Amino acid sequence: MKTEETKRRGVLGLLGLAGTAAAATSAQAFNIDGGRDGQPSRPETEAEKRKPRYRETEHVQAFYRTNRG
C-alpha cells in the first residue's frame, strides 16, 4: 500500500510532466525565424523599421515620477 507521501510525489511528478508537455507543444507552433504554423514571418517594411517604437505615455511618465530617487 502506498503512503500519503508516495501518492503526493506521484501526483507532483505527473503535474511536472504535464507542464513540460504543454510547454513543448506551444513551443512547436513557432519557427526559429518567428513564423507560425509553417508560414514564414512577414518581413518589416521600411516604414515599419523607421517608425518610433517607444512612446512616453502618461502612465510611463507617472512611473518615472514615482520612482525617481
C-alpha positions as CSV (number, residue, x, y, z in Angstrom):
1,M,0.0,0.0,0.0
2,K,1.3,3.5,-0.9
3,T,1.8,6.0,1.8
4,E,0.4,9.6,1.6
5,E,3.9,11.0,0.8
6,T,4.4,8.5,-2.1
7,K,1.0,9.4,-3.5
8,R,1.8,13.1,-3.4
9,R,5.1,12.6,-5.1
10,G,3.4,10.7,-7.9
11,V,0.8,13.5,-8.4
12,L,3.6,16.1,-8.4
13,G,5.5,14.1,-10.9
14,L,2.5,13.9,-13.2
15,L,1.9,17.6,-12.9
16,G,5.6,18.3,-13.9
17,L,5.3,16.0,-16.9
18,A,2.0,17.7,-18.0
19,G,3.6,21.2,-17.7
20,T,6.6,20.1,-19.7
21,A,4.4,18.6,-22.4
22,A,2.3,21.8,-22.6
23,A,5.4,24.0,-22.9
24,A,6.8,21.8,-25.7
25,T,3.5,21.8,-27.6
26,S,3.2,25.5,-27.5
27,A,6.8,26.0,-28.5
28,Q,6.3,23.8,-31.6
29,A,3.9,26.4,-33.0
30,F,6.7,28.9,-33.6
31,N,9.5,28.6,-36.1
32,I,13.0,29.8,-35.2
33,D,12.6,32.8,-37.5
34,G,9.4,33.9,-35.9
35,G,6.9,32.4,-38.3
36,R,3.9,30.4,-37.2
37,D,2.3,27.2,-38.3
38,G,4.8,26.6,-41.1
39,Q,4.3,30.1,-42.6
40,P,7.3,32.3,-42.9
41,S,7.4,35.5,-40.9
42,R,6.5,38.7,-42.7
43,P,9.5,41.0,-43.2
44,E,9.2,44.5,-41.8
45,T,8.7,47.3,-44.4
46,E,11.0,50.3,-44.5
47,A,8.2,52.4,-42.8
48,E,7.9,49.9,-40.0
49,K,11.6,49.8,-39.5
50,R,11.7,53.6,-39.1
51,K,8.6,54.2,-37.0
52,P,9.1,55.2,-33.4
53,R,8.5,52.2,-31.1
54,Y,8.8,53.8,-27.7
55,R,6.1,56.2,-26.6
56,E,6.4,58.0,-23.3
57,T,2.7,57.9,-22.4
58,E,1.1,59.4,-19.3
59,H,1.4,56.1,-17.3
60,V,5.1,55.8,-18.2
61,Q,5.7,59.4,-17.1
62,A,3.8,58.6,-13.8
63,F,6.0,55.6,-13.3
64,Y,9.2,57.7,-13.8
65,R,7.9,60.4,-11.4
66,T,7.1,58.0,-8.6
67,N,10.4,56.0,-9.0
68,R,12.9,58.8,-9.1
69,G,15.3,58.5,-6.3
